[in-house]
């Protein structure tokens, strides 16, 4: 009986460890999903296009840009703010410049403040949906198309927001394999000549 009890305890312990490992593995995608659905933490929605409903009420959208420590790009919003009617599609631009002598790949994370407004801020198109690669000395202007959903005026927490701040933070990522392979091939061809 003692061996059977020990075996049961071992199986229960292994089961708990596996369950906890699975929960740890799933926590990031589940948290991301939760933030996108609820707007928690300033996560925004994604839409195909702005709706047909445009209110007479306006809201000011401010634009912010930052970089992770060590990211060598210059990165800034082209315009600092704009005022648009709630439900109306807006188009803003950010500028990125690679001042180095090497290609750099970057990806942008984003959030919206106040957090309660995140659930009503929807992006239609955004440079943040894809990684960006800038060659040495290259400067690009990157668009973001968005709108504030009319439902914000009925939300007890968000309806008093007079402005929304859209913030992006760029961080360096590894160059895609095909880009790195092309660079390596170019370097090999140059060194042969």
QUIDASUL-V653276 format. One record per residue. N is the residue number from 1. RES is the residue in one small letter. SS is DSSP state (H for helix, E for strand, C for the rest). NEAR is the number of other ideal C-beta (glycine too) atoms within 8 Angstrom. Layout:
<<N,RES,SS,NEAR> <N,RES,SS,NEAR>>
This chain:
<<1,x,C,4> <2,x,H,5> <3,x,H,6> <4,x,H,7> <5,x,H,8> <6,x,H,8> <7,x,H,8> <8,x,H,8> <9,x,H,8> <10,x,H,8> <11,x,H,8> <12,x,H,8> <13,x,H,8> <14,x,H,8> <15,x,H,8> <16,x,H,8> <17,x,H,8> <18,x,H,8> <19,x,H,8> <20,x,H,8> <21,x,H,8> <22,x,H,8> <23,x,H,8> <24,x,H,7> <25,x,H,6> <26,x,H,8> <27,x,H,8> <28,x,H,6> <29,x,H,7> <30,x,H,8> <31,x,H,8> <32,x,H,9> <33,x,H,8> <34,x,H,9> <35,x,H,12> <36,x,H,10> <37,x,H,6> <38,x,H,8> <39,x,C,18> <40,x,H,9> <41,x,H,8> <42,x,H,13> <43,x,C,12> <44,x,C,15> <45,x,E,11> <46,x,E,6> <47,x,C,9> <48,x,C,3> <49,x,C,6> <50,x,C,10> <51,x,C,8> <52,x,C,3> <53,x,C,6> <54,x,C,9> <55,x,C,9> <56,x,C,4> <57,x,C,7> <58,x,E,8> <59,x,E,14> <60,x,E,10> <61,x,E,16> <62,x,E,10> <63,x,E,12> <64,x,E,9> <65,x,E,12> <66,x,E,9> <67,x,E,10> <68,x,C,9> <69,x,C,4> <70,x,C,5> <71,x,C,11> <72,x,C,8> <73,x,C,13> <74,x,E,7> <75,x,E,13> <76,x,E,7> <77,x,E,11> <78,x,C,8> <79,x,C,8> <80,x,C,5> <81,x,E,9> <82,x,E,8> <83,x,E,7> <84,x,E,12> <85,x,E,10> <86,x,C,14> <87,x,C,12> <88,x,C,9> <89,x,C,10> <90,x,E,10> <91,x,E,7> <92,x,E,14> <93,x,E,11> <94,x,E,15> <95,x,E,13> <96,x,E,14> <97,x,E,11> <98,x,C,14> <99,x,C,7> <100,x,C,7> <101,x,C,3> <102,x,C,5> <103,x,C,11> <104,x,E,12> <105,x,E,13> <106,x,E,15> <107,x,E,10> <108,x,E,11> <109,x,E,8> <110,x,E,11> <111,x,E,11> <112,x,E,16> <113,x,E,9> <114,x,C,9> <115,x,H,11> <116,x,H,10> <117,x,H,16> <118,x,H,15> <119,x,H,10> <120,x,H,13> <121,x,E,15> <122,x,E,13> <123,x,E,13> <124,x,E,13> <125,x,E,7> <126,x,E,11> <127,x,H,10> <128,x,H,11> <129,x,H,5> <130,x,C,5> <131,x,C,8> <132,x,E,13> <133,x,E,11> <134,x,E,13> <135,x,C,7> <136,x,C,8> <137,x,C,6> <138,x,C,8> <139,x,E,9> <140,x,E,9> <141,x,E,8> <142,x,E,10> <143,x,E,10> <144,x,E,14> <145,x,E,10> <146,x,E,15> <147,x,E,13> <148,x,E,15> <149,x,C,12> <150,x,H,11> <151,x,H,7> <152,x,H,14> <153,x,H,9> <154,x,H,5> <155,x,C,11> <156,x,C,4> <157,x,C,5> <158,x,C,12> <159,x,C,9> <160,x,C,4> <161,x,C,11> <162,x,C,5> <163,x,E,9> <164,x,E,14> <165,x,E,10> <166,x,E,15> <167,x,E,12> <168,x,E,13> <169,x,E,11> <170,x,E,16> <171,x,E,11> <172,x,E,10> <173,x,E,8> <174,x,C,5> <175,x,C,11> <176,x,C,9> <177,x,H,6> <178,x,H,6> <179,x,H,11> <180,x,H,10> <181,x,H,8> <182,x,H,8> <183,x,H,10> <184,x,H,8> <185,x,H,8> <186,x,H,8> <187,x,H,8> <188,x,H,8> <189,x,H,8> <190,x,H,7> <191,x,H,6> <192,x,H,5> <193,x,C,4>>
